[in-house]
Amino acid sequence: MENLKPVEEHEQLIDEKPLFFKTVAIQRLIKYILKSPLYINVEYYPEYVFAEHIDTESWAEGADDYDAINGLRMEIEALYRHLKKTPDEKLGKNLLSWKRLLSSVIED
C-alpha cells in the first residue's frame, strides 16, 4: 500500500473536491465471482483515484482507476474472509450487516 498518504496529508484532503466521480458496477473480486454486482464510487483527484464501497465502508486509492478498483476488490475480499470466519455473536450490528450483505452476493 505504497500509495497511502500520511495522516496529516489525508486529513487535509478531506475537504478536497474530486475532479469528477462515477458509480461502477463490479462483477467480480480477485478470487471470488459475485452473484450480483456491487456498486462502488470512484472519485478522481489530480494526484490519485479513490474507490469506495459505501455499504461496507471499504475503500482504496491508487494512481489510476485500475489500481484503486483492484485495491478495493482486495479490501472487500479481506473483509469478507475475516467476517466469514468470525461467529455472528462476536460481531456488532454493522459488521453483522456487512457479513450478511457480502455473503448474499459472493459466490463461494
C-alpha positions as CSV (number, residue, x, y, z in Angstrom):
1,M,0.0,0.0,0.0
2,E,2.7,2.4,-1.0
3,N,0.1,4.9,-2.2
4,L,-1.3,5.7,1.3
5,K,-0.8,9.3,2.3
6,P,0.4,10.3,5.8
7,V,-2.5,11.0,8.2
8,E,-1.8,14.8,8.3
9,E,-1.9,14.9,4.5
10,H,-5.0,12.7,4.3
11,E,-6.9,15.0,6.8
12,Q,-6.1,17.9,4.5
13,L,-7.6,16.1,1.5
14,I,-10.9,15.5,3.2
15,D,-12.0,19.0,2.1
16,E,-10.6,18.4,-1.4
17,K,-13.3,18.0,-4.1
18,P,-12.9,15.4,-6.8
19,L,-12.5,16.5,-10.4
20,F,-15.3,14.1,-11.2
21,F,-16.7,10.8,-10.0
22,K,-18.7,7.9,-11.3
23,T,-20.5,4.8,-9.9
24,V,-19.3,1.5,-11.3
25,A,-20.8,-2.0,-11.0
26,I,-18.2,-4.7,-10.3
27,Q,-19.0,-8.3,-11.2
28,R,-16.0,-10.0,-9.5
29,L,-13.5,-9.6,-6.8
30,I,-10.0,-11.0,-7.1
31,K,-10.7,-14.7,-6.1
32,Y,-14.5,-14.6,-6.0
33,I,-17.3,-14.2,-8.5
34,L,-20.3,-12.1,-7.5
35,K,-23.8,-13.4,-7.8
36,S,-24.9,-9.8,-8.3
37,P,-22.9,-6.7,-8.8
38,L,-21.5,-4.5,-6.1
39,Y,-21.8,-0.8,-6.8
40,I,-18.8,1.3,-5.9
41,N,-18.0,5.0,-6.2
42,V,-14.8,6.1,-8.0
43,E,-13.6,9.6,-7.4
44,Y,-10.8,11.2,-9.5
45,Y,-8.4,13.7,-7.9
46,P,-5.4,15.4,-9.5
47,E,-2.9,13.1,-7.9
48,Y,-4.8,9.9,-7.2
49,V,-8.1,8.0,-7.6
50,F,-10.2,6.9,-4.7
51,A,-12.6,3.9,-4.8
52,E,-15.2,3.1,-2.1
53,H,-18.0,0.7,-1.3
54,I,-20.2,2.7,1.0
55,D,-22.2,-0.2,2.3
56,T,-19.2,-1.8,3.9
57,E,-17.1,1.3,4.5
58,S,-14.3,-0.2,2.4
59,W,-12.0,2.0,0.3
60,A,-8.7,2.0,-1.6
61,E,-6.8,4.6,-3.6
62,G,-4.3,4.3,-6.4
63,A,-2.5,6.1,-9.1
64,D,-5.4,5.3,-11.6
65,D,-8.8,3.8,-11.5
66,Y,-7.5,0.3,-12.2
67,D,-5.3,0.4,-9.1
68,A,-8.0,1.9,-6.9
69,I,-10.7,-0.6,-8.0
70,N,-8.4,-3.6,-7.7
71,G,-7.3,-2.3,-4.3
72,L,-10.9,-2.1,-3.3
73,R,-11.6,-5.6,-4.5
74,M,-8.8,-6.8,-2.3
75,E,-10.1,-4.9,0.7
76,I,-13.6,-6.3,0.2
77,E,-12.3,-9.8,-0.1
78,A,-10.2,-9.4,3.1
79,L,-13.2,-8.1,4.9
80,Y,-15.3,-11.0,3.7
81,R,-12.8,-13.6,4.7
82,H,-12.5,-12.0,8.2
83,L,-16.2,-11.8,8.7
84,K,-16.8,-15.3,7.4
85,K,-14.6,-16.9,10.0
86,T,-15.9,-14.8,12.8
87,P,-19.0,-16.1,14.7
88,D,-22.1,-13.9,14.3
89,E,-22.4,-13.4,18.1
90,K,-18.9,-11.8,18.2
91,L,-19.9,-9.2,15.5
92,G,-21.5,-5.9,16.2
93,K,-24.6,-4.7,14.3
94,N,-22.6,-3.1,11.5
95,L,-20.2,-5.9,10.9
96,L,-23.0,-8.4,11.0
97,S,-24.9,-6.5,8.4
98,W,-21.8,-6.3,6.2
99,K,-21.3,-10.1,6.6
100,R,-24.9,-10.7,5.5
101,L,-24.6,-8.4,2.6
102,L,-21.3,-9.9,1.4
103,S,-22.4,-13.5,2.0
104,S,-25.5,-12.8,-0.1
105,V,-23.5,-11.6,-3.2
106,I,-20.3,-13.5,-3.1
107,E,-20.3,-16.9,-4.7
108,D,-18.2,-19.3,-2.5
